[in-house]
């Protein structure tokens, strides 16, 4: 481990690569210390956003679920109803999309609407119906998450969290989803 009293702080560590911000060169002593902890490549003087950069993480992200592999080499077909209206509805839609080649059944259990009098989705009942249909059909499940208060509930049922456009700036929600263990 690097000395916590040292002013040089790693910005990001990935496998055997370390990124350092604001550092143009390292002393021979510091290079030796860093190499002793198993670091093979040191990236100097990069912005803290290096963690999302191909310069630091050149490998493709691969998401493996029970029935699908999502990466740059596989076409993945996700389809299903906008809203889970009933068990029969989601099962019938699932049968149709599976026949068309889908491996992931999507659907919404929570439906935000402008009017409080409009259908707002079936919540946990919809999640249960969605999960049952996906399991029966041998498919993975993806559903949209709208609020941090629902993350633990939705995680009990879904394989993949869908974060919609309106929530891509909701950092509390993104962090809450990121903390889920994926099991």
C-alpha positions as CSV (number, residue, x, y, z in Angstrom):
1,X,0.0,0.0,0.0
2,X,1.2,3.5,-0.7
3,X,2.2,5.7,2.3
4,X,-0.9,7.7,3.3
5,X,1.4,10.6,4.3
6,X,2.8,10.9,0.8
7,X,1.4,13.9,-1.1
8,X,1.1,11.7,-4.3
9,X,-2.4,10.2,-4.3
10,X,-3.7,7.8,-6.8
11,X,-6.6,9.2,-8.7
12,X,-7.7,5.8,-10.0
13,X,-6.5,2.2,-9.7
14,X,-7.5,-0.5,-12.2
15,X,-6.0,-4.0,-12.2
16,X,-2.2,-3.2,-12.3
17,X,-2.6,0.3,-13.6
18,X,-2.5,3.5,-11.5
19,X,-3.3,7.1,-12.6
20,X,-1.8,10.0,-10.9
21,X,-3.0,13.6,-11.3
22,X,-0.7,16.6,-11.2
23,X,2.4,14.5,-11.3
24,X,4.9,15.0,-14.1
25,X,7.6,12.7,-12.8
26,X,8.3,10.4,-9.9
27,X,11.5,9.9,-7.9
28,X,13.2,6.5,-8.3
29,X,12.3,5.7,-4.7
30,X,8.6,6.4,-5.3
31,X,8.7,4.3,-8.6
32,X,10.2,1.4,-6.6
33,X,7.5,1.7,-4.0
34,X,4.7,1.7,-6.6
35,X,6.2,-1.2,-8.5
36,X,6.4,-3.2,-5.2
37,X,2.6,-3.1,-4.9
38,X,2.3,-4.8,-8.3
39,X,1.7,-1.8,-10.5
40,X,2.9,-2.4,-14.0
41,X,1.8,0.9,-15.7
42,X,1.7,4.4,-14.3
43,X,-0.4,7.1,-16.1
44,X,0.8,10.6,-15.2
45,X,-0.8,14.0,-15.1
46,X,-4.4,13.0,-16.0
47,X,-7.7,14.5,-14.9
48,X,-9.6,12.6,-12.3
49,X,-12.1,11.5,-15.0
50,X,-9.4,9.1,-16.1
51,X,-11.5,6.2,-14.6
52,X,-14.0,6.5,-17.5
53,X,-11.3,6.9,-20.1
54,X,-10.2,4.3,-22.6
55,X,-6.6,5.4,-21.8
56,X,-7.0,3.8,-18.4
57,X,-9.6,1.1,-19.0
58,X,-8.9,-0.2,-22.5
59,X,-10.9,-3.4,-22.1
60,X,-14.6,-3.5,-23.2
61,X,-17.2,-3.6,-20.5
62,X,-18.9,-7.0,-20.6
63,X,-22.1,-7.6,-18.8
64,X,-23.0,-11.2,-18.2
65,X,-26.5,-12.3,-17.1
66,X,-28.0,-15.7,-16.9
67,X,-29.3,-15.6,-20.4
68,X,-27.3,-12.9,-22.2
69,X,-23.8,-11.4,-22.8
70,X,-23.9,-7.7,-23.5
71,X,-20.7,-6.4,-25.1
72,X,-19.4,-5.0,-28.3
73,X,-19.4,-8.4,-30.1
74,X,-22.9,-9.6,-29.4
75,X,-26.3,-8.2,-30.6
76,X,-28.7,-8.2,-27.7
77,X,-32.4,-7.8,-28.3
78,X,-34.4,-6.4,-25.3
79,X,-38.1,-6.0,-25.8
80,X,-41.4,-6.1,-23.9
81,X,-44.3,-3.9,-22.9
82,X,-44.0,-0.3,-21.8
83,X,-46.1,-1.0,-18.8
84,X,-46.7,-4.3,-16.9
85,X,-50.5,-4.3,-16.9
86,X,-51.0,-7.9,-15.7
87,X,-49.3,-11.3,-15.4
88,X,-51.0,-12.5,-18.6
89,X,-50.1,-9.3,-20.4
90,X,-46.4,-9.6,-19.7
91,X,-46.3,-13.3,-20.3
92,X,-48.0,-12.9,-23.7
93,X,-45.6,-10.1,-24.7
94,X,-42.7,-12.1,-23.5
95,X,-43.6,-15.0,-25.6
96,X,-43.9,-12.8,-28.7
97,X,-40.5,-11.0,-28.1
98,X,-38.7,-14.3,-27.3
99,X,-40.1,-15.8,-30.6
100,X,-38.6,-12.7,-32.3
101,X,-35.2,-13.4,-30.7
102,X,-35.2,-11.3,-27.5
103,X,-33.2,-12.7,-24.6
104,X,-34.1,-9.9,-22.2
105,X,-37.7,-9.0,-21.2
106,X,-38.2,-5.3,-20.5
107,X,-41.2,-3.7,-18.9
108,X,-42.2,-0.9,-16.5
109,X,-43.7,-1.6,-13.1
110,X,-43.5,2.1,-12.1
111,X,-44.9,4.6,-14.6
112,X,-44.4,8.3,-13.8
113,X,-47.3,10.4,-15.2
114,X,-48.0,14.1,-15.0
115,X,-51.5,13.6,-13.7
116,X,-51.9,11.8,-10.3
117,X,-55.1,10.4,-11.7
118,X,-53.4,8.5,-14.5
119,X,-52.2,4.9,-14.2
120,X,-48.9,4.9,-12.3
121,X,-47.9,1.3,-12.8
122,X,-48.5,-1.8,-10.7
123,X,-45.3,-1.4,-8.5
124,X,-44.3,-4.6,-6.7
125,X,-47.2,-6.6,-8.2
126,X,-45.9,-5.7,-11.7
127,X,-42.3,-6.6,-10.7
128,X,-43.5,-10.0,-9.5
129,X,-45.4,-10.7,-12.7
130,X,-42.4,-9.5,-14.8
131,X,-40.0,-11.8,-12.9
132,X,-42.3,-14.8,-13.2
133,X,-42.7,-14.3,-16.9
134,X,-39.0,-13.9,-17.5
135,X,-38.2,-17.0,-15.4
136,X,-40.9,-19.0,-17.2
137,X,-39.5,-18.0,-20.6
138,X,-35.9,-18.4,-19.7
139,X,-35.2,-14.7,-20.2
140,X,-33.4,-12.0,-18.3
141,X,-35.4,-9.0,-16.9
142,X,-34.8,-5.3,-17.2
143,X,-37.0,-2.6,-15.7
144,X,-36.6,1.1,-15.2
145,X,-35.7,2.4,-11.8
146,X,-37.1,5.9,-10.9
147,X,-36.3,6.6,-7.3
148,X,-33.6,5.7,-4.7
149,X,-36.3,4.5,-2.4
150,X,-37.2,1.7,-4.8
151,X,-33.7,0.4,-5.5
152,X,-33.7,-2.4,-2.9
153,X,-37.2,-3.5,-3.9
154,X,-36.5,-3.5,-7.6
155,X,-33.1,-5.3,-7.0
156,X,-35.1,-8.3,-5.5
157,X,-36.6,-8.9,-8.9
158,X,-34.6,-7.5,-11.8
159,X,-31.4,-8.6,-13.5
160,X,-30.6,-5.2,-15.0
161,X,-31.5,-1.7,-13.8
162,X,-32.7,0.7,-16.6
163,X,-32.0,4.3,-15.9
164,X,-34.0,6.6,-18.1
165,X,-33.0,9.8,-19.7
166,X,-34.7,12.0,-17.1
167,X,-32.7,10.3,-14.4
168,X,-29.2,10.3,-16.0
169,X,-28.4,13.4,-13.9
170,X,-29.9,11.9,-10.7
171,X,-26.5,11.1,-9.1
172,X,-28.1,9.8,-5.9
173,X,-30.0,7.2,-8.0
174,X,-27.0,6.3,-10.1
175,X,-24.9,5.8,-7.0
176,X,-27.6,3.7,-5.3
177,X,-27.8,1.4,-8.4
178,X,-24.0,1.2,-8.6
179,X,-23.9,-0.1,-5.0
180,X,-26.0,-3.1,-5.9
181,X,-23.9,-6.3,-6.0
182,X,-25.3,-7.8,-9.2
183,X,-26.0,-11.2,-7.6
